[in-house]
Amino acid sequence: MTLQGLNDAKHWRDRAAEMRVLSDEMKDLEVRSLILRLANDYDKLADRAEDRAAHNAPGPSEQHAAEYRQVAAQMKDPQLKKRLEDMANVWDMLGRERRQGVVENNPDQT
């Protein structure tokens, strides 16, 4: 299992589905119960992978920063380019603070 696989929610959902199919084949109720608990644990791993993906996804602040950097890269005027890069850095800082809970998740702030 690679580190990337840990963050693959589909992988964990597929394992959970396999466990559920397997549990249907079990005659022993205790074994069936154990396999269903394993399936539920795989679902929890999938939920955690989805939470990590949502937390790491770029938000509006990071998207604004990328847009400013894209425009800055096209600027010939060094002062204007510097101002746009500075604004991109401010947007990145706001994004970091939002993820850390310093800034509330309020669309009016971005």
C-alpha positions as CSV (number, residue, x, y, z in Angstrom):
1,M,0.0,0.0,0.0
2,T,1.5,3.3,-1.0
3,L,0.9,6.6,0.8
4,Q,-1.2,7.7,-2.2
5,G,-3.4,4.6,-1.8
6,L,-4.1,5.7,1.8
7,N,-5.8,8.8,0.4
8,D,-7.8,6.9,-2.3
9,A,-11.3,6.8,-1.0
10,K,-12.4,4.6,-3.9
11,H,-9.9,1.9,-2.9
12,W,-11.3,1.7,0.6
13,R,-15.0,1.8,-0.7
14,D,-14.1,-1.1,-3.0
15,R,-12.6,-3.1,-0.1
16,A,-15.7,-2.5,1.9
17,A,-17.9,-3.7,-0.9
18,E,-15.7,-6.8,-1.3
19,M,-16.1,-7.5,2.4
20,R,-19.9,-7.2,2.2
21,V,-20.0,-9.7,-0.7
22,L,-17.8,-12.0,1.3
23,S,-20.0,-11.7,4.4
24,D,-23.0,-12.9,2.4
25,E,-21.2,-16.1,1.7
26,M,-20.5,-16.8,5.4
27,K,-22.7,-19.3,7.3
28,D,-21.2,-18.6,10.7
29,L,-22.9,-15.5,12.2
30,E,-19.9,-14.5,14.3
31,V,-17.6,-14.6,11.2
32,R,-20.2,-12.7,9.2
33,S,-20.4,-10.0,11.9
34,L,-16.6,-9.7,12.0
35,I,-16.4,-9.3,8.2
36,L,-19.2,-6.6,8.3
37,R,-17.2,-4.8,11.0
38,L,-14.2,-4.9,8.7
39,A,-16.4,-3.5,5.9
40,N,-17.5,-0.6,8.2
41,D,-13.9,0.1,9.1
42,Y,-13.0,0.3,5.4
43,D,-15.8,2.8,5.0
44,K,-14.4,4.8,7.8
45,L,-11.0,4.8,6.1
46,A,-12.7,6.0,2.9
47,D,-14.4,8.8,4.9
48,R,-11.1,9.9,6.3
49,A,-9.5,9.9,2.9
50,E,-12.3,12.0,1.6
51,D,-11.9,14.4,4.5
52,R,-8.2,14.7,3.8
53,A,-8.9,15.4,0.1
54,A,-11.4,18.1,0.9
55,H,-9.1,19.7,3.4
56,N,-6.2,19.7,0.9
57,A,-8.2,20.9,-2.0
58,P,-7.5,24.5,-3.1
59,G,-10.1,26.9,-1.9
60,P,-11.1,30.2,-3.4
61,S,-8.2,32.1,-1.9
62,E,-5.7,29.7,-3.5
63,Q,-7.5,30.0,-6.8
64,H,-7.3,33.8,-6.6
65,A,-3.6,33.5,-5.9
66,A,-3.1,31.2,-8.9
67,E,-4.9,33.7,-11.1
68,Y,-2.8,36.6,-9.9
69,R,0.4,34.7,-10.5
70,Q,-0.8,33.8,-14.0
71,V,-1.4,37.4,-14.8
72,A,1.8,38.5,-13.2
73,A,3.8,36.1,-15.3
74,Q,2.5,38.0,-18.4
75,M,3.4,41.4,-17.1
76,K,6.4,43.3,-18.7
77,D,6.3,46.1,-16.1
78,P,8.4,44.8,-13.1
79,Q,6.6,47.0,-10.6
80,L,3.2,45.8,-11.7
81,K,4.4,42.2,-11.8
82,K,5.7,42.6,-8.2
83,R,2.4,44.0,-7.0
84,L,0.5,41.1,-8.5
85,E,2.9,38.6,-7.0
86,D,2.5,40.3,-3.6
87,M,-1.3,40.1,-4.0
88,A,-1.0,36.4,-4.8
89,N,1.0,35.9,-1.6
90,V,-1.7,37.6,0.4
91,W,-4.3,35.3,-1.1
92,D,-2.2,32.3,-0.2
93,M,-1.8,33.6,3.3
94,L,-5.6,34.0,3.6
95,G,-6.0,30.4,2.3
96,R,-3.6,29.0,4.9
97,E,-5.3,31.0,7.7
98,R,-8.7,29.7,6.6
99,R,-7.5,26.1,6.7
100,Q,-6.0,26.7,10.1
101,G,-9.3,28.2,11.3
102,V,-7.9,31.7,11.8
103,V,-10.3,33.2,9.3
104,E,-13.9,32.1,9.2
105,N,-15.2,30.4,6.1
106,N,-17.1,33.5,4.9
107,P,-17.4,33.9,1.1
108,D,-17.5,37.7,1.6
109,Q,-14.0,37.7,2.8
110,T,-12.4,36.3,-0.4
